[in-house]
């Protein structure tokens, strides 16, 4: 078990070594996307929305946008990036000639997206705190939210990878699963404004629970009971999707 | 024994890629797996180090089963993969240091180990290059460096020289010979008969997932195609005459190949006599080689009386 963890961390470290080589160009889009939303939708459209849940629209948007970075960074990593490393670059084929096995590849990649999700969400949230849009009191706990969402969405990316027949098919999965998740997880407006069936559907989105948690933390509206429910939902979602992802990627890499 | 395989099978759905294959690999030998593309060579070797699982039969590598102990096996095996599979996101040295971490070289020894091997494969001057900036031959040599990082007892070479020019091929053969001198056990897959003849102590010829013949290159030539071969331009008259000669003398074998008519006899003198009799100059007269064995045992030689 210890050996598995050690080897998995070496896979994670490989990704970090590559990532840090072009750190600024890698990190730029992760930050620029939510910032563009903040400036265009938050400040632009927000000028027409005077008050939402007792705050400015830009403050309403901020926690959700911070968490959405975990969704995108994790999903892209285990879908497009993993697929390219597997199909075109053959990196896993080379790794599998070393003591690293399929299990370590899967765990190593999941540790990577969990850490990346945590780091990115924290970074964006910290910048939004600096702008004064949200409250920094519980900022440190955003790391956990970002990590949980990153892990869950990384598993979704793995499942997508195991389903596609070619790289273009990721676009369909993005359009039909990731985009709706982004728009209907309570980032842009409260889910309670949606018809009941759609509200129920949103409960199945890991991003929704992450957004709720981030909002509680960054708006400083702490309700332990409600937050525990969202944490539990995220953990359950992570475990189930991880089990599926593991099964499917294992079968893909070990034939 | 380093590897013992008994009646190994590998199926991909309905396709049987490896069919009832048994062989043994002894310590310190260079063992060849020869065969055309799609013969099942790469599939078979990936079951040796556990990157792929066999669907039938038994296999022991260092006395361990690759199905359950592949991690232990892989700490003692180095593999030159058929595709280079180099990590293009990193430079030569970064690439190798990451792989050194995978095979468990301690952090403070990685730099030295990598440099030592880059030197061995004459690549030290390229240590800071990007992978894409390396020529095909250099990339191949770098894959050797990667395979040797863990100081393996068994080195698996999956078509190590396919697609390389003769100069690089000879350089790689030299390096393989150096490994042999150090008593490293080597498994080599190739479809180049010359490569197998030069490097392998023993080999199996595989065709359509099965073993068609086993032995040392000399034994195989002696057993299946002793003597010499003369090639003639294809010509129907000549073919008829040769056919008659073969009918009269069972020691002479006629076969067709892509370039014309092939004739095999016990000696060059006998072949010269026949060509004088035929009043036709052969394109080439040469000793039989593994290619003749391969064509003969796989039934691709269309022999008239063999």
Contacts between the chains, C-beta under 8 A, distances in Angstrom:
chain1	res1	chain2	res2	distance
A	3	B	71	7.4
A	7	B	102	7.4
A	10	B	98	7.8
A	10	B	101	5.1
A	10	B	102	5.7
A	13	B	98	7.6
A	13	B	101	7.0
A	14	B	87	7.6
A	14	B	98	5.0
A	17	B	90	6.8
A	17	B	94	6.6
A	17	B	98	6.2
A	18	B	87	7.6
A	18	B	89	4.3
A	18	B	90	6.2
A	21	B	89	7.2
A	21	B	90	7.3
A	21	B	94	8.0
A	89	B	85	7.1
A	89	B	87	7.0
A	89	B	88	6.3
A	90	B	81	7.6
A	90	B	83	5.3
A	90	B	84	7.7
A	90	B	85	3.5
A	91	B	85	6.3
A	91	B	87	5.5
A	93	B	51	7.6
A	93	B	81	6.0
A	93	B	83	7.1
A	93	B	85	4.9
A	94	B	81	6.1
A	94	B	85	3.9
A	94	B	86	7.3
A	94	B	87	7.4
A	94	B	99	7.5
A	94	B	146	7.0
A	95	B	102	6.5
A	96	B	51	4.4
A	97	B	49	6.6
A	97	B	51	6.7
A	97	B	74	6.9
A	97	B	77	7.6
A	97	B	78	7.5
A	97	B	79	3.7
A	97	B	81	6.3
A	97	B	147	7.3
A	98	B	74	6.1
A	98	B	99	6.6
A	98	B	102	3.9
A	98	B	103	5.0
A	98	B	150	7.3
A	99	B	71	4.9
A	99	B	74	4.8
A	99	B	75	5.1
A	99	B	102	6.8
A	99	B	103	6.5
A	99	B	104	6.6
A	100	B	102	5.4
A	101	B	50	7.8
A	101	B	70	6.4
A	101	B	71	6.0
A	254	B	51	7.7
A	254	B	52	7.2
A	254	B	53	6.7
A	255	B	12	7.0
A	255	B	52	5.7
A	255	B	53	7.6
